[in-house]
Structures are given as structure tokens and as C-alpha cells.
Amino acid sequence: MAEGLARLWPLSALLSWALAWSAWQAFGPDWPGGLALLAVSLACALLHRRPWRRLWVALGLPLGLLLSQAALPAGFWLVLAVALLALYPRRLWGDAPLFLTPRGALTDLGTHLQLPGAPRVLDAGCGSGAGLRALRAALPAAQLAGTEASWPLALWARWRCPWARVRRGDMWADSWRELDLLYLFQRPETMTRVLAKARTELPPGAWLLSLDFELPGIRPHAQWPSIGRHQLFLYRAEDLN
Ligand SMILES: C[S@@+](CC[C@H](N)C(=O)[O-])C[C@H]1O[C@@H](n2cnc3c(N)ncnc32)[C@H](O)[C@@H]1O
């Protein structure tokens, strides 16, 4: 069930809200309706596995209804929709949304990997630059680059990481052939495509570091716990085939 929902996202959120709305209409508009709305929202939220999706499903409709009671100008909703679409463009709905590499998450990288000179490092899907900052703290001599699909996030990352080359664009269009280290914090479903691209493009001697998500069917060269419940997986390009 959870797997099926994961594939349906974000449609599963819309369906959940529609179901909660129907429950509200069926039992409402007073408190029994409110209780039915909350119960259905919570039940639908629990069908999702990831915590932030649960939160989004559970609170999306109640918050939307609360806001709709406030005397907000009609333009507010338009501005909100445009801002959300800019932050999380439609073409990314199948890829990972914004989550940040926690500060200090890569502190132990040096005990597992030594990269001499000024290694070329790319954060594919660099969001607002948190991963780039963590990489810089762990590899101060590295030449850092980031690619980010959402233009507000790319601008934000450029502003926060003036020492990095941040490009707004599609990470799948980047060449990984010149890299010494590719860093990713994406999502499980993306890792199959990452593996296929890394197999053809990452040069021998290069490394791939993934926060939280493993490459399917590949034994990591090293794996270690990071901050909180995060895990890091380090792969050598030669071991990917
Ligand atoms: C989980 S966040 C990680 C952000 C950053 N790497 C970090 O660790 O702090 C994933 C980011 O990848 C971006 N992203 C997803 N698919 C992408 C694509 N095809 N091209 C570029 N960026 C993408 C998302 O917009 C999001 O900002």
C-alpha cells in the first residue's frame, strides 16, 4: 500500500484531501464534520510512509480551510500558487523535493575518503546550498558546483555559496565525466537512474556519496551513520558495474 502511494505522490495527497473534504461535507458543517475531516486526514496521513508527506496530508486541508476563512485578498492565492510552483516545479514532482543536508552531516567524510589537490565536486540537486556548505566544511580545497532545477532555490544557493558554481538546470543534463566526487541527497526512486548515469559517466577513480539512499544492488565501499537518523553511502566508480 505504502509503495503504491509513494508512486502516486503528489496525487495521493490530493486524493486524501478530497476524501477528507467529502467526510467533512457528509458529517458537517459543525464539529462532527470537523472531527470526521481530522480523522480521515490522519488515517490518510498514516498510509504514507515519509514523515513530511504525512504532515502535508494531515495538515494540508485543515490549514487550507483555516486560511480560507481569513479575509485574504484573492491575489494571495495566486501569489502562493506561483511561489509554490517556482519552488517545486511540476517536472520535479517525480523527483526529490527540498530537504536539507543537516549541518555537520559530512564531518566524518575525511575518515573514509581522502581527495588530494582541488577535487571537482558536484551536488546534483543542490537545493538552497546546505549540501554545498556541508561539502565545503568537509573538503575545504574542493572546487564545488551545484545544479538545481528550481530557480528560487538556485538563486538562494548562489547567494549562500558564492564560492561555488551553481547552475539552474536539470541535473540529468549535467556531464559527470569530469568529477572526482558526486554528492546526492535525493530519494530512493531516483537512485536507479543515478546508477545508470553514474555507470556510463563517472570516470574510474571518482566517488559517489549519497545521503540516506543506497544505489540499488551495489555494495557501498563504506557506509556510516551521520547526524540524527541519517546514513551516508560511499561508492567507488569502479564498483558500479
Ligand atoms: C532533498 S533536496 C537536497 C538539497 C541539497 N542537495 C542538500 O543536500 O541540502 C533535493 C533537491 O534536488 C532538486 N532536484 C530534484 N530533481 C532535480 C533535477 N532533475 N535537476 C535539478 N535539481 C533537482 C530539488 O529541487 C531539491 O532542491
The ligand as a Gaussian input file, in Angstrom:
#p B3LYP/6-31G(d) Opt

LIG

0 1
 C       16.484000      16.557000      -0.925000
 S       16.899000      18.088000      -1.721000
 C       18.635000      18.153000      -1.426000
 C       19.187000      19.554000      -1.493000
 C       20.701000      19.644000      -1.291000
 N       21.415000      18.715000      -2.142000
 C       21.059000      19.350000       0.143000
 O       21.528000      18.229000       0.382000
 O       20.867000      20.203000       1.008000
 C       16.783000      17.626000      -3.444000
 C       16.906000      18.793000      -4.384000
 O       17.060000      18.267000      -5.687000
 C       16.383000      19.127000      -6.585000
 N       16.122000      18.357000      -7.780000
 C       15.300000      17.285000      -7.890000
 N       15.320000      16.833000      -9.159000
 C       16.174000      17.633000      -9.845000
 C       16.616000      17.668000     -11.190000
 N       16.185000      16.781000     -12.072000
 N       17.517000      18.609000     -11.553000
 C       17.965000      19.511000     -10.636000
 N       17.564000      19.540000      -9.364000
 C       16.690000      18.613000      -8.958000
 C       15.129000      19.542000      -5.832000
 O       14.585000      20.746000      -6.347000
 C       15.677000      19.701000      -4.427000
 O       16.100000      21.030000      -4.195000

